[in-house]
Amino acid sequence: MIGILLCNGLIWIAPGPLFPYIMQDFGVDRATVGWTNSLVSLIVAATAIPAGILAGKIGIKRTFAIGAFFVAGGILTPFCSNMVQFLATRVIFALGIAMTFPVSGGLVMQWFQGRELPLVNGINMSAASVGNTIALFGTVLIADALDWKLTLALYSAVAFVFAVAWLIWGKERQSPLATLKTEEAQRRIGIWAALRQKTTLLLALAMGGPNIIFMAISSWLPTYYHEVFGMSLSQASSITALFTLFGIPACVLGGLLPMRIGLRKPFLVIPGLLLGLAALGAFMVNNLVVIYASIILFGICVWIFRPAMFTIPMELHRTSPQIAAAIIGATVALGNVAGFTGPLIVGFLADFSTSYLPGLIACSVLSWSLLVGGLLLPETGPRARRPALPESPAG
């Protein structure tokens, strides 16, 4: 499972440093190439909720297996001769994200106890961050040695190997007690009731802003540094990669500290306050000291809240692995509705105004939705009273 989550982060971010090559090869403008990553967010947004419901119908293992093979859809990239064909491979990949990431929360609930959940979620999040880091540090170097299409196909081939491994060795854990809990939870509240509750909408709000700035920074910052600050594309990608590199320990700390402290909200509110400021510092001043400090702080803030956020659906009273997967799917879906706009906002405003700053500033301001959502969400940690999901007939 961790290998697939790593590939999710690797393949999603990898095209960003390659935007200049893609624009030159396919003859497209900035707004069009921005769809490379934005389309993934849009497809994930449209399919994550159905994927979570599908997991309740055919089982978490089967859903994850199907999604794992979709993640490897970029193997077809070398056969793409235009932007439309390339975007089709990104759609296949996006379907894989929608089917693997939300249901991975259900797998975690099956195998680990309540106190361990934040730490395990942190480890899973760090796998995605490792993938992001590899993409930003290594993609340009590999593309210069091979070809940008072959580079993306190589990453997808790795995902295919992990998909086969999951098909052979992957398994989910069911016990009579877990089955009874699932049936009782679904009878009393139903998945659709869980999706409509206030907590789900607040989780989506909290996730939306960080997704916008995450996608904008990872997609456009290497190109921005290259065109505006005069850095080489390799150096620009390496500096941008620092935010994913520092995201690895941030994910682990984001899982360990909530487990030790027994609270979740502080790990949303504090990063929510600092995230937008760090993003602004990363591109407003052409000073390497300021850039490095801002990128590192951005990386910590954009990753450290995620383990706590995805633990909250697992801790709601009268929940189950299937219902938690559905709530996480809804959070991912609605959050990605916002996230897909990030690269498009920057690309469109850059084409319109000939400057990247309006779009990057707008995305930085929107990142404060994490602060708002964090303040409004209930505290589900063991040091606080757990909120109950609303009573509703199964549906």
Secondary structure, DSSP 4 states (H G I P E B T S, - for coil): -HHHHHHHHHHHHTTGGGHHHHHHHHT--HHHHTHHHHHHHHHHHHHHHHHHHHHHHH-HHHHHHHHHHHHGGGGGGGG--SHHHHHHHHHHHHHHHHHHHHHHHHHHHHHS-GGGHHHHHHHHHHHHHHHHHHHHHHHHHHHHHS-HHHHHHHHHHHHHHHHHHHHHH------HHHHHHHHHHHHHT-HHHHHHSHHHHHHHHHHHHHHHHHHHHHHHHHHHHHHTS---HHHHHHHHHHHHHTHHHHHHHHHHHHHHH--STHHHHHHHHHHHHHHHHHHH---HHHHHHHHHHHHHHHHHTHHHHHHHHHHSBT--HHHHHHHHHHHHHHHHHHHTHHHHHHHHHHHHHS-SHHHHHHHHHHTTHHHHHHHHSPP-STTSPPPBPPP----
